[in-house]
Amino acid sequence: MPPAKLSEAVKAILEATRRTIGDIEFSIEHAEILWGGSKAVKLADLTDIQLLQYCLISTHAEAQEMVEAGIASAPSLIVPNRETRRKLEKGR
């Protein structure tokens, strides 16, 4: 099965990540945890799929930290779409 094709928006995010934090170096242990790697490597040298895995895991970890800090419950961060808002208003 060929690898999934990434959208231009995702590719742009990955390139921006490489430019901004590409000098981060991962140990063998971190490489194994984050993308199943077996050698130390710099973030800039990751494949798109490996970098996507890193971004997903790090974003999830940041979100968890926000939840634990109680920030995620702030109304400005969670905004329901129009349909959901209407349903909520009718239920009042």
Backbone atoms as SQL, in Angstrom:
CREATE TABLE atoms (id INTEGER PRIMARY KEY, chain TEXT, resi INTEGER, resn TEXT, atom TEXT, x REAL, y REAL, z REAL);
INSERT INTO atoms VALUES
  (1, 'A', 1, 'MET', 'N', 0.846, -1.171, 0.000),
  (2, 'A', 1, 'MET', 'CA', 0.000, 0.000, 0.000),
  (3, 'A', 1, 'MET', 'C', 0.899, 1.244, 0.000),
  (4, 'A', 2, 'PRO', 'N', 0.661, 2.160, -0.923),
  (5, 'A', 2, 'PRO', 'CA', 1.475, 3.380, -0.950),
  (6, 'A', 2, 'PRO', 'C', 1.153, 4.276, 0.241),
  (7, 'A', 3, 'PRO', 'N', 2.129, 5.086, 0.653),
  (8, 'A', 3, 'PRO', 'CA', 1.870, 5.983, 1.792),
  (9, 'A', 3, 'PRO', 'C', 0.787, 6.991, 1.456),
  (10, 'A', 4, 'ALA', 'N', 0.106, 7.458, 2.492),
  (11, 'A', 4, 'ALA', 'CA', -0.959, 8.441, 2.306),
  (12, 'A', 4, 'ALA', 'C', -0.369, 9.730, 1.738),
  (13, 'A', 5, 'LYS', 'N', -1.127, 10.370, 0.864),
  (14, 'A', 5, 'LYS', 'CA', -0.700, 11.632, 0.284),
  (15, 'A', 5, 'LYS', 'C', -1.072, 12.759, 1.253),
  (16, 'A', 6, 'LEU', 'N', -0.107, 13.615, 1.546),
  (17, 'A', 6, 'LEU', 'CA', -0.340, 14.712, 2.478),
  (18, 'A', 6, 'LEU', 'C', -0.832, 15.940, 1.718),
  (19, 'A', 7, 'SER', 'N', -1.743, 16.666, 2.331),
  (20, 'A', 7, 'SER', 'CA', -2.253, 17.886, 1.710),
  (21, 'A', 7, 'SER', 'C', -1.170, 18.960, 1.728),
  (22, 'A', 8, 'GLU', 'N', -1.343, 19.978, 0.914),
  (23, 'A', 8, 'GLU', 'CA', -0.389, 21.079, 0.877),
  (24, 'A', 8, 'GLU', 'C', -0.338, 21.799, 2.230),
  (25, 'A', 9, 'ALA', 'N', -1.480, 21.908, 2.902),
  (26, 'A', 9, 'ALA', 'CA', -1.517, 22.561, 4.212),
  (27, 'A', 9, 'ALA', 'C', -0.682, 21.782, 5.229),
  (28, 'A', 10, 'VAL', 'N', -0.802, 20.464, 5.219),
  (29, 'A', 10, 'VAL', 'CA', -0.026, 19.631, 6.146),
  (30, 'A', 10, 'VAL', 'C', 1.463, 19.745, 5.814),
  (31, 'A', 11, 'LYS', 'N', 1.795, 19.709, 4.530),
  (32, 'A', 11, 'LYS', 'CA', 3.196, 19.852, 4.131),
  (33, 'A', 11, 'LYS', 'C', 3.762, 21.193, 4.594),
  (34, 'A', 12, 'ALA', 'N', 2.965, 22.243, 4.506),
  (35, 'A', 12, 'ALA', 'CA', 3.411, 23.566, 4.949),
  (36, 'A', 12, 'ALA', 'C', 3.665, 23.586, 6.454),
  (37, 'A', 13, 'ILE', 'N', 2.798, 22.926, 7.212),
  (38, 'A', 13, 'ILE', 'CA', 2.981, 22.845, 8.666),
  (39, 'A', 13, 'ILE', 'C', 4.260, 22.078, 8.990),
  (40, 'A', 14, 'LEU', 'N', 4.494, 20.986, 8.291),
  (41, 'A', 14, 'LEU', 'CA', 5.694, 20.198, 8.536),
  (42, 'A', 14, 'LEU', 'C', 6.954, 21.000, 8.207),
  (43, 'A', 15, 'GLU', 'N', 6.940, 21.720, 7.102),
  (44, 'A', 15, 'GLU', 'CA', 8.101, 22.531, 6.736),
  (45, 'A', 15, 'GLU', 'C', 8.330, 23.660, 7.736),
  (46, 'A', 16, 'ALA', 'N', 7.250, 24.277, 8.205),
  (47, 'A', 16, 'ALA', 'CA', 7.382, 25.328, 9.216),
  (48, 'A', 16, 'ALA', 'C', 7.963, 24.756, 10.504),
  (49, 'A', 17, 'THR', 'N', 7.547, 23.557, 10.856),
  (50, 'A', 17, 'THR', 'CA', 8.072, 22.895, 12.050),
  (51, 'A', 17, 'THR', 'C', 9.558, 22.625, 11.876),
  (52, 'A', 18, 'ARG', 'N', 9.951, 22.148, 10.705),
  (53, 'A', 18, 'ARG', 'CA', 11.375, 21.900, 10.439),
  (54, 'A', 18, 'ARG', 'C', 12.187, 23.197, 10.557),
  (55, 'A', 19, 'ARG', 'N', 11.641, 24.276, 10.019),
  (56, 'A', 19, 'ARG', 'CA', 12.368, 25.558, 10.055),
  (57, 'A', 19, 'ARG', 'C', 12.501, 26.091, 11.477),
  (58, 'A', 20, 'THR', 'N', 11.453, 25.960, 12.264),
  (59, 'A', 20, 'THR', 'CA', 11.465, 26.591, 13.588),
  (60, 'A', 20, 'THR', 'C', 12.154, 25.759, 14.659),
  (61, 'A', 21, 'ILE', 'N', 11.997, 24.448, 14.626),
  (62, 'A', 21, 'ILE', 'CA', 12.596, 23.619, 15.682),
  (63, 'A', 21, 'ILE', 'C', 13.386, 22.439, 15.114),
  (64, 'A', 22, 'GLY', 'N', 13.879, 22.593, 13.904),
  (65, 'A', 22, 'GLY', 'CA', 14.593, 21.509, 13.237),
  (66, 'A', 22, 'GLY', 'C', 15.885, 21.080, 13.889),
  (67, 'A', 23, 'ASP', 'N', 16.438, 21.898, 14.769),
  (68, 'A', 23, 'ASP', 'CA', 17.701, 21.554, 15.399),
  (69, 'A', 23, 'ASP', 'C', 17.545, 20.677, 16.640),
  (70, 'A', 24, 'ILE', 'N', 16.314, 20.378, 17.026),
  (71, 'A', 24, 'ILE', 'CA', 16.093, 19.472, 18.164),
  (72, 'A', 24, 'ILE', 'C', 16.623, 18.092, 17.793),
  (73, 'A', 25, 'GLU', 'N', 17.350, 17.483, 18.722),
  (74, 'A', 25, 'GLU', 'CA', 17.875, 16.145, 18.473),
  (75, 'A', 25, 'GLU', 'C', 17.199, 15.144, 19.403),
  (76, 'A', 26, 'PHE', 'N', 16.788, 14.027, 18.839),
  (77, 'A', 26, 'PHE', 'CA', 16.112, 12.973, 19.591),
  (78, 'A', 26, 'PHE', 'C', 17.099, 11.860, 19.902),
  (79, 'A', 27, 'SER', 'N', 17.036, 11.369, 21.135),
  (80, 'A', 27, 'SER', 'CA', 17.850, 10.220, 21.519),
  (81, 'A', 27, 'SER', 'C', 17.238, 8.954, 20.919),
  (82, 'A', 28, 'ILE', 'N', 17.955, 7.876, 21.031),
  (83, 'A', 28, 'ILE', 'CA', 17.444, 6.593, 20.533),
  (84, 'A', 28, 'ILE', 'C', 16.144, 6.238, 21.249),
  (85, 'A', 29, 'GLU', 'N', 16.106, 6.485, 22.563),
  (86, 'A', 29, 'GLU', 'CA', 14.912, 6.161, 23.348),
  (87, 'A', 29, 'GLU', 'C', 13.701, 6.978, 22.882),
  (88, 'A', 30, 'HIS', 'N', 13.911, 8.290, 22.658),
  (89, 'A', 30, 'HIS', 'CA', 12.815, 9.127, 22.180),
  (90, 'A', 30, 'HIS', 'C', 12.381, 8.723, 20.779),
  (91, 'A', 31, 'ALA', 'N', 13.331, 8.399, 19.926),
  (92, 'A', 31, 'ALA', 'CA', 13.007, 7.977, 18.561),
  (93, 'A', 31, 'ALA', 'C', 12.141, 6.718, 18.580),
  (94, 'A', 32, 'GLU', 'N', 12.485, 5.810, 19.470),
  (95, 'A', 32, 'GLU', 'CA', 11.717, 4.567, 19.580),
  (96, 'A', 32, 'GLU', 'C', 10.277, 4.835, 20.017),
  (97, 'A', 33, 'ILE', 'N', 10.116, 5.728, 20.992),
  (98, 'A', 33, 'ILE', 'CA', 8.786, 6.048, 21.516),
  (99, 'A', 33, 'ILE', 'C', 7.960, 6.815, 20.496),
  (100, 'A', 34, 'LEU', 'N', 8.565, 7.823, 19.866),
  (101, 'A', 34, 'LEU', 'CA', 7.807, 8.739, 19.017),
  (102, 'A', 34, 'LEU', 'C', 7.439, 8.166, 17.656),
  (103, 'A', 35, 'TRP', 'N', 8.353, 7.464, 16.998),
  (104, 'A', 35, 'TRP', 'CA', 8.007, 6.950, 15.664),
  (105, 'A', 35, 'TRP', 'C', 8.570, 5.562, 15.390),
  (106, 'A', 36, 'GLY', 'N', 9.049, 4.901, 16.427),
  (107, 'A', 36, 'GLY', 'CA', 9.552, 3.542, 16.254),
  (108, 'A', 36, 'GLY', 'C', 10.948, 3.510, 15.663),
  (109, 'A', 37, 'GLY', 'N', 11.675, 4.624, 15.780),
  (110, 'A', 37, 'GLY', 'CA', 13.026, 4.702, 15.232),
  (111, 'A', 37, 'GLY', 'C', 14.033, 3.946, 16.075),
  (112, 'A', 38, 'SER', 'N', 15.230, 3.728, 15.493),
  (113, 'A', 38, 'SER', 'CA', 16.254, 2.967, 16.202),
  (114, 'A', 38, 'SER', 'C', 17.590, 3.703, 16.274),
  (115, 'A', 39, 'LYS', 'N', 17.594, 5.007, 15.920),
  (116, 'A', 39, 'LYS', 'CA', 18.833, 5.771, 16.026),
  (117, 'A', 39, 'LYS', 'C', 18.526, 7.221, 16.374),
  (118, 'A', 40, 'ALA', 'N', 19.505, 7.887, 16.959),
  (119, 'A', 40, 'ALA', 'CA', 19.362, 9.306, 17.292),
  (120, 'A', 40, 'ALA', 'C', 19.311, 10.104, 15.987),
  (121, 'A', 41, 'VAL', 'N', 18.475, 11.149, 15.984),
  (122, 'A', 41, 'VAL', 'CA', 18.306, 11.927, 14.755),
  (123, 'A', 41, 'VAL', 'C', 17.812, 13.332, 15.102),
  (124, 'A', 42, 'LYS', 'N', 18.125, 14.281, 14.229),
  (125, 'A', 42, 'LYS', 'CA', 17.600, 15.636, 14.396),
  (126, 'A', 42, 'LYS', 'C', 16.209, 15.708, 13.769),
  (127, 'A', 43, 'LEU', 'N', 15.387, 16.578, 14.319),
  (128, 'A', 43, 'LEU', 'CA', 14.022, 16.740, 13.821),
  (129, 'A', 43, 'LEU', 'C', 14.014, 17.087, 12.331),
  (130, 'A', 44, 'ALA', 'N', 14.927, 17.910, 11.892),
  (131, 'A', 44, 'ALA', 'CA', 14.978, 18.323, 10.484),
  (132, 'A', 44, 'ALA', 'C', 15.216, 17.150, 9.539),
  (133, 'A', 45, 'ASP', 'N', 15.758, 16.043, 10.058),
  (134, 'A', 45, 'ASP', 'CA', 16.069, 14.888, 9.221),
  (135, 'A', 45, 'ASP', 'C', 14.975, 13.829, 9.201),
  (136, 'A', 46, 'LEU', 'N', 13.883, 14.077, 9.909),
  (137, 'A', 46, 'LEU', 'CA', 12.781, 13.111, 9.932),
  (138, 'A', 46, 'LEU', 'C', 12.053, 13.092, 8.592),
  (139, 'A', 47, 'THR', 'N', 11.487, 11.951, 8.265),
  (140, 'A', 47, 'THR', 'CA', 10.618, 11.888, 7.091),
  (141, 'A', 47, 'THR', 'C', 9.323, 12.627, 7.429),
  (142, 'A', 48, 'ASP', 'N', 8.523, 12.913, 6.410),
  (143, 'A', 48, 'ASP', 'CA', 7.244, 13.589, 6.663),
  (144, 'A', 48, 'ASP', 'C', 6.367, 12.790, 7.615),
  (145, 'A', 49, 'ILE', 'N', 6.317, 11.479, 7.450),
  (146, 'A', 49, 'ILE', 'CA', 5.466, 10.638, 8.301),
  (147, 'A', 49, 'ILE', 'C', 5.989, 10.632, 9.733),
  (148, 'A', 50, 'GLN', 'N', 7.300, 10.532, 9.910),
  (149, 'A', 50, 'GLN', 'CA', 7.874, 10.564, 11.253),
  (150, 'A', 50, 'GLN', 'C', 7.606, 11.911, 11.917),
  (151, 'A', 51, 'LEU', 'N', 7.764, 12.986, 11.157),
  (152, 'A', 51, 'LEU', 'CA', 7.518, 14.317, 11.701),
  (153, 'A', 51, 'LEU', 'C', 6.045, 14.501, 12.029),
  (154, 'A', 52, 'LEU', 'N', 5.179, 13.959, 11.211),
  (155, 'A', 52, 'LEU', 'CA', 3.742, 14.024, 11.482),
  (156, 'A', 52, 'LEU', 'C', 3.418, 13.289, 12.777),
  (157, 'A', 53, 'GLN', 'N', 4.039, 12.146, 13.000),
  (158, 'A', 53, 'GLN', 'CA', 3.836, 11.409, 14.252),
  (159, 'A', 53, 'GLN', 'C', 4.323, 12.236, 15.436),
  (160, 'A', 54, 'TYR', 'N', 5.489, 12.853, 15.305),
  (161, 'A', 54, 'TYR', 'CA', 6.002, 13.701, 16.377),
  (162, 'A', 54, 'TYR', 'C', 5.035, 14.847, 16.662),
  (163, 'A', 55, 'CYS', 'N', 4.565, 15.522, 15.618),
  (164, 'A', 55, 'CYS', 'CA', 3.642, 16.652, 15.795),
  (165, 'A', 55, 'CYS', 'C', 2.357, 16.214, 16.482),
  (166, 'A', 56, 'LEU', 'N', 1.822, 15.084, 16.085),
  (167, 'A', 56, 'LEU', 'CA', 0.594, 14.583, 16.687),
  (168, 'A', 56, 'LEU', 'C', 0.794, 14.271, 18.163),
  (169, 'A', 57, 'ILE', 'N', 1.864, 13.589, 18.487),
  (170, 'A', 57, 'ILE', 'CA', 2.121, 13.223, 19.878),
  (171, 'A', 57, 'ILE', 'C', 2.393, 14.463, 20.721),
  (172, 'A', 58, 'SER', 'N', 3.182, 15.394, 20.210),
  (173, 'A', 58, 'SER', 'CA', 3.502, 16.581, 21.004),
  (174, 'A', 58, 'SER', 'C', 2.278, 17.480, 21.181),
  (175, 'A', 59, 'THR', 'N', 1.428, 17.574, 20.157),
  (176, 'A', 59, 'THR', 'CA', 0.201, 18.354, 20.278),
  (177, 'A', 59, 'THR', 'C', -0.731, 17.732, 21.306),
  (178, 'A', 60, 'HIS', 'N', -0.832, 16.426, 21.285),
  (179, 'A', 60, 'HIS', 'CA', -1.673, 15.733, 22.267),
  (180, 'A', 60, 'HIS', 'C', -1.130, 15.964, 23.680),
  (181, 'A', 61, 'ALA', 'N', 0.178, 15.889, 23.850),
  (182, 'A', 61, 'ALA', 'CA', 0.774, 16.103, 25.173),
  (183, 'A', 61, 'ALA', 'C', 0.497, 17.523, 25.665),
  (184, 'A', 62, 'GLU', 'N', 0.596, 18.507, 24.768),
  (185, 'A', 62, 'GLU', 'CA', 0.305, 19.889, 25.155),
  (186, 'A', 62, 'GLU', 'C', -1.161, 20.054, 25.544),
  (187, 'A', 63, 'ALA', 'N', -2.057, 19.404, 24.797),
  (188, 'A', 63, 'ALA', 'CA', -3.480, 19.486, 25.120),
  (189, 'A', 63, 'ALA', 'C', -3.753, 18.854, 26.484),
  (190, 'A', 64, 'GLN', 'N', -3.099, 17.747, 26.764),
  (191, 'A', 64, 'GLN', 'CA', -3.267, 17.097, 28.066),
  (192, 'A', 64, 'GLN', 'C', -2.794, 18.007, 29.190),
  (193, 'A', 65, 'GLU', 'N', -1.677, 18.697, 28.974),
  (194, 'A', 65, 'GLU', 'CA', -1.175, 19.624, 29.982),
  (195, 'A', 65, 'GLU', 'C', -2.183, 20.741, 30.231),
  (196, 'A', 66, 'MET', 'N', -2.820, 21.224, 29.164),
  (197, 'A', 66, 'MET', 'CA', -3.820, 22.273, 29.307),
  (198, 'A', 66, 'MET', 'C', -5.022, 21.765, 30.090),
  (199, 'A', 67, 'VAL', 'N', -5.455, 20.548, 29.807),
  (200, 'A', 67, 'VAL', 'CA', -6.590, 19.969, 30.523),
  (201, 'A', 67, 'VAL', 'C', -6.245, 19.829, 32.000),
  (202, 'A', 68, 'GLU', 'N', -5.058, 19.338, 32.280),
  (203, 'A', 68, 'GLU', 'CA', -4.651, 19.159, 33.668),
  (204, 'A', 68, 'GLU', 'C', -4.530, 20.490, 34.392),
  (205, 'A', 69, 'ALA', 'N', -4.189, 21.540, 33.673),
  (206, 'A', 69, 'ALA', 'CA', -4.078, 22.867, 34.274),
  (207, 'A', 69, 'ALA', 'C', -5.427, 23.567, 34.360),
  (208, 'A', 70, 'GLY', 'N', -6.450, 22.975, 33.761),
  (209, 'A', 70, 'GLY', 'CA', -7.777, 23.557, 33.808),
  (210, 'A', 70, 'GLY', 'C', -8.022, 24.630, 32.769),
  (211, 'A', 71, 'ILE', 'N', -7.112, 24.782, 31.842),
  (212, 'A', 71, 'ILE', 'CA', -7.239, 25.830, 30.823),
  (213, 'A', 71, 'ILE', 'C', -8.220, 25.428, 29.735),
  (214, 'A', 72, 'ALA', 'N', -8.308, 24.153, 29.410),
  (215, 'A', 72, 'ALA', 'CA', -9.143, 23.703, 28.297),
  (216, 'A', 72, 'ALA', 'C', -10.624, 23.965, 28.528),
  (217, 'A', 73, 'SER', 'N', -11.022, 24.192, 29.761),
  (218, 'A', 73, 'SER', 'CA', -12.432, 24.438, 30.024),
  (219, 'A', 73, 'SER', 'C', -12.812, 25.896, 29.804),
  (220, 'A', 74, 'ALA', 'N', -11.838, 26.722, 29.469),
  (221, 'A', 74, 'ALA', 'CA', -12.123, 28.139, 29.220),
  (222, 'A', 74, 'ALA', 'C', -13.033, 28.268, 28.003),
  (223, 'A', 75, 'PRO', 'N', -14.104, 29.046, 28.086),
  (224, 'A', 75, 'PRO', 'CA', -15.063, 29.160, 26.988),
  (225, 'A', 75, 'PRO', 'C', -14.443, 29.623, 25.678),
  (226, 'A', 76, 'SER', 'N', -13.400, 30.422, 25.724),
  (227, 'A', 76, 'SER', 'CA', -12.800, 30.922, 24.490),
  (228, 'A', 76, 'SER', 'C', -12.092, 29.827, 23.708),
  (229, 'A', 77, 'LEU', 'N', -11.753, 28.714, 24.347),
  (230, 'A', 77, 'LEU', 'CA', -11.062, 27.636, 23.647),
  (231, 'A', 77, 'LEU', 'C', -12.011, 26.617, 23.045),
  (232, 'A', 78, 'ILE', 'N', -13.190, 26.489, 23.601),
  (233, 'A', 78, 'ILE', 'CA', -14.151, 25.512, 23.109),
  (234, 'A', 78, 'ILE', 'C', -15.380, 26.270, 22.634),
  (235, 'A', 79, 'VAL', 'N', -15.504, 26.374, 21.323),
  (236, 'A', 79, 'VAL', 'CA', -16.622, 27.120, 20.744),
  (237, 'A', 79, 'VAL', 'C', -17.428, 26.161, 19.879),
  (238, 'A', 80, 'PRO', 'N', -18.648, 25.830, 20.288),
  (239, 'A', 80, 'PRO', 'CA', -19.461, 24.916, 19.478),
  (240, 'A', 80, 'PRO', 'C', -19.862, 25.575, 18.167),
  (241, 'A', 81, 'ASN', 'N', -20.102, 24.748, 17.152),
  (242, 'A', 81, 'ASN', 'CA', -20.533, 25.302, 15.869),
  (243, 'A', 81, 'ASN', 'C', -21.975, 25.803, 15.972),
  (244, 'A', 82, 'ARG', 'N', -22.453, 26.436, 14.916),
  (245, 'A', 82, 'ARG', 'CA', -23.767, 27.078, 14.948),
  (246, 'A', 82, 'ARG', 'C', -24.884, 26.088, 15.250),
  (247, 'A', 83, 'GLU', 'N', -24.849, 24.927, 14.623),
  (248, 'A', 83, 'GLU', 'CA', -25.906, 23.932, 14.850),
  (249, 'A', 83, 'GLU', 'C', -25.948, 23.507, 16.317),
  (250, 'A', 84, 'THR', 'N', -24.796, 23.259, 16.891),
  (251, 'A', 84, 'THR', 'CA', -24.741, 22.849, 18.295),
  (252, 'A', 84, 'THR', 'C', -25.213, 23.968, 19.207),
  (253, 'A', 85, 'ARG', 'N', -24.799, 25.210, 18.901),
  (254, 'A', 85, 'ARG', 'CA', -25.257, 26.343, 19.723),
  (255, 'A', 85, 'ARG', 'C', -26.770, 26.458, 19.686),
  (256, 'A', 86, 'ARG', 'N', -27.378, 26.278, 18.510),
  (257, 'A', 86, 'ARG', 'CA', -28.853, 26.362, 18.403),
  (258, 'A', 86, 'ARG', 'C', -29.539, 25.276, 19.230),
  (259, 'A', 87, 'LYS', 'N', -28.990, 24.069, 19.161),
  (260, 'A', 87, 'LYS', 'CA', -29.555, 22.969, 19.941),
  (261, 'A', 87, 'LYS', 'C', -29.440, 23.263, 21.436),
  (262, 'A', 88, 'LEU', 'N', -28.314, 23.804, 21.837),
  (263, 'A', 88, 'LEU', 'CA', -28.126, 24.140, 23.250),
  (264, 'A', 88, 'LEU', 'C', -29.102, 25.246, 23.673),
  (265, 'A', 89, 'GLU', 'N', -29.302, 26.239, 22.812),
  (266, 'A', 89, 'GLU', 'CA', -30.228, 27.327, 23.149),
  (267, 'A', 89, 'GLU', 'C', -31.662, 26.838, 23.229),
  (268, 'A', 90, 'LYS', 'N', -32.056, 25.924, 22.372),
  (269, 'A', 90, 'LYS', 'CA', -33.433, 25.385, 22.415),
  (270, 'A', 90, 'LYS', 'C', -33.646, 24.560, 23.657),
  (271, 'A', 91, 'GLY', 'N', -32.580, 23.928, 24.155),
  (272, 'A', 91, 'GLY', 'CA', -32.705, 23.086, 25.334),
  (273, 'A', 91, 'GLY', 'C', -32.802, 23.859, 26.629),
  (274, 'A', 92, 'ARG', 'N', -32.580, 25.147, 26.597),
  (275, 'A', 92, 'ARG', 'CA', -32.625, 25.965, 27.823),
  (276, 'A', 92, 'ARG', 'C', -34.016, 26.265, 28.247);
